[in-house]
Amino acid sequence: MDWASIFIHGTTWSFAAEIAIRVTIMFSMIILSLGSIAGDPMFTEDLPLIQALLIMSIIISPYRLCTWLMMKYQPFEKFLEGKLLYIVEDGLLVLEKIKKGEMSHDEFFAEMRQ
């Protein structure tokens, strides 16, 4: 068994750069299922571990950066998470926010169930 074959398996620097670009673009659209990324190299012989590690690192790094920026900068958190709406203020339900269209009936009742 050749360790280089397990970890690298012919991966070139240009293909590694292509992976980095693809994953960065995909992260901006949707967070991929980390379980699938981690699981595929376990069962596929010709899929080297370095590619899965590279993908996981590139996905986790921007996530950690976003989390850090949200903790440091309130406007960034508001941009990503949206504006907080209180459905109960001073012990009373705030129904006028539903009437203004700031919250749908479904969102309101989902929050109440929680």
C-alpha positions as CSV (number, residue, x, y, z in Angstrom):
1,M,0.0,0.0,0.0
2,D,1.4,3.4,-1.1
3,W,0.6,6.3,1.3
4,A,1.0,8.9,-1.4
5,S,-1.7,7.1,-3.4
6,I,-4.1,7.2,-0.5
7,F,-3.6,10.9,0.2
8,I,-2.7,12.5,-3.1
9,H,-3.5,10.0,-5.9
10,G,-2.3,12.2,-8.8
11,T,-3.7,15.5,-7.5
12,T,-2.0,18.4,-9.2
13,W,-1.7,22.0,-7.8
14,S,-3.9,23.3,-10.7
15,F,-6.6,20.8,-9.8
16,A,-6.3,21.8,-6.1
17,A,-6.7,25.4,-7.1
18,E,-9.8,24.5,-9.1
19,I,-11.2,22.7,-6.1
20,A,-10.6,25.8,-4.0
21,I,-12.5,28.0,-6.5
22,R,-15.4,25.6,-6.9
23,V,-15.9,25.2,-3.2
24,T,-15.7,28.9,-2.5
25,I,-18.4,29.5,-5.1
26,M,-20.6,26.7,-3.8
27,F,-20.2,28.0,-0.2
28,S,-21.6,31.4,-1.3
29,M,-24.7,29.7,-2.7
30,I,-25.3,26.9,-0.2
31,I,-23.5,25.0,2.6
32,L,-22.9,21.6,1.3
33,S,-23.6,18.5,3.3
34,L,-20.5,17.9,5.3
35,G,-21.4,14.3,5.9
36,S,-21.4,13.4,2.2
37,I,-18.0,15.1,1.8
38,A,-16.5,13.2,4.7
39,G,-18.2,9.9,3.8
40,D,-17.3,9.6,0.1
41,P,-13.6,9.2,0.5
42,M,-14.2,6.5,3.1
43,F,-15.9,4.2,0.6
44,T,-14.4,5.3,-2.8
45,E,-11.0,3.9,-3.4
46,D,-9.9,6.4,-6.2
47,L,-11.0,9.5,-4.2
48,P,-8.0,10.7,-2.2
49,L,-8.3,12.0,1.3
50,I,-6.5,15.3,0.4
51,Q,-9.4,16.4,-1.8
52,A,-12.0,15.8,1.0
53,L,-9.7,17.5,3.5
54,L,-9.3,20.5,1.2
55,I,-13.0,20.8,0.6
56,M,-13.8,20.5,4.4
57,S,-11.1,23.1,5.2
58,I,-12.4,25.6,2.6
59,I,-16.0,25.2,3.8
60,I,-15.2,25.5,7.5
61,S,-12.8,28.5,7.1
62,P,-15.4,31.0,5.6
63,Y,-18.0,29.7,8.1
64,R,-15.6,30.5,10.9
65,L,-14.8,33.9,9.4
66,C,-18.5,34.7,9.1
67,T,-19.1,33.7,12.7
68,W,-16.2,35.8,13.9
69,L,-17.3,38.8,11.8
70,M,-20.9,38.4,13.2
71,M,-19.5,38.5,16.8
72,K,-17.3,41.6,16.1
73,Y,-19.6,43.7,13.9
74,Q,-23.3,44.1,14.6
75,P,-24.1,45.4,11.1
76,F,-22.6,42.2,9.6
77,E,-24.7,40.1,11.9
78,K,-27.8,42.0,11.0
79,F,-27.0,41.6,7.3
80,L,-26.7,37.8,7.6
81,E,-29.2,37.0,10.3
82,G,-31.8,39.8,9.6
83,K,-33.5,42.1,12.0
84,L,-34.8,40.8,15.3
85,L,-38.6,40.8,15.7
86,Y,-40.1,40.4,19.1
87,I,-43.4,38.6,19.1
88,V,-43.9,39.1,22.9
89,E,-43.2,42.5,24.5
90,D,-44.0,43.3,28.1
91,G,-45.9,40.0,28.4
92,L,-48.2,40.8,25.5
93,L,-48.4,39.4,21.9
94,V,-47.3,41.9,19.3
95,L,-49.9,41.3,16.6
96,E,-49.3,44.6,14.8
97,K,-46.1,43.3,13.3
98,I,-48.1,40.6,11.5
99,K,-50.6,43.3,10.3
100,K,-47.7,45.4,9.0
101,G,-46.4,42.5,7.1
102,E,-43.1,42.2,9.0
103,M,-43.9,38.6,9.9
104,S,-46.2,36.0,8.2
105,H,-48.9,34.1,10.2
106,D,-46.9,30.9,9.6
107,E,-43.7,32.4,11.0
108,F,-45.6,33.8,14.0
109,F,-47.2,30.5,14.9
110,A,-44.0,28.6,14.3
111,E,-42.3,30.9,16.8
112,M,-45.1,30.5,19.3
113,R,-44.8,26.7,19.1
114,Q,-41.1,27.0,19.9
